[in-house]
Amino acid sequence: QVHLVESGGGSVQAGGSLRLTCVGSGYTYSSNCVAWFRQSPGAEREGLATISTLSGATDYADSVKGRFTISQGNAKNTVYLQMDSLKPEDTAMYYCAAQLGAWCSDKYRAFRDTDFSYWGQGTQVTVSS
């Protein structure tokens, strides 16, 4: 059974940094498209970044480009989201998602949550001013 588990959320002041971690288990695919999304109360889920685990290629939403960095660990089942220069509007529940056996082709640039089959439970990030 596939599991994605996020960690690393917390409370931070504006301008600070956090690093989120997503650890996947229960699958053997080495080529996957993994994404980070976030959702704040009353808002739609927003795609932030993707990484193709085989090539390491990344893509970012304009809203976080230059502030957030997606990367993966050596074991390829761990994906990180380094978040710098955090703003109060970054406050949200952050989720990782994966489409197994895939690479992040052009269609994933739309950051549609329906393109990802597996999701973690989320980790809360709160940024205070």
Secondary structure as GFF3:
##gff-version 3
##sequence-region A 1 129
A	DSSP	beta_strand	3	7	.	.	.	ID=ss1
A	DSSP	beta_strand	10	13	.	.	.	ID=ss2
A	DSSP	beta_strand	18	25	.	.	.	ID=ss3
A	DSSP	beta_strand	32	39	.	.	.	ID=ss4
A	DSSP	beta_strand	46	52	.	.	.	ID=ss5
A	DSSP	beta_strand	58	60	.	.	.	ID=ss6
A	DSSP	beta_strand	68	72	.	.	.	ID=ss7
A	DSSP	beta_strand	78	83	.	.	.	ID=ss8
A	DSSP	three_ten_helix	88	90	.	.	.	ID=ss9
A	DSSP	beta_strand	92	100	.	.	.	ID=ss10
A	DSSP	three_ten_helix	106	110	.	.	.	ID=ss11
A	DSSP	three_ten_helix	113	115	.	.	.	ID=ss12
A	DSSP	beta_strand	118	119	.	.	.	ID=ss13
A	DSSP	beta_strand	123	128	.	.	.	ID=ss14
###
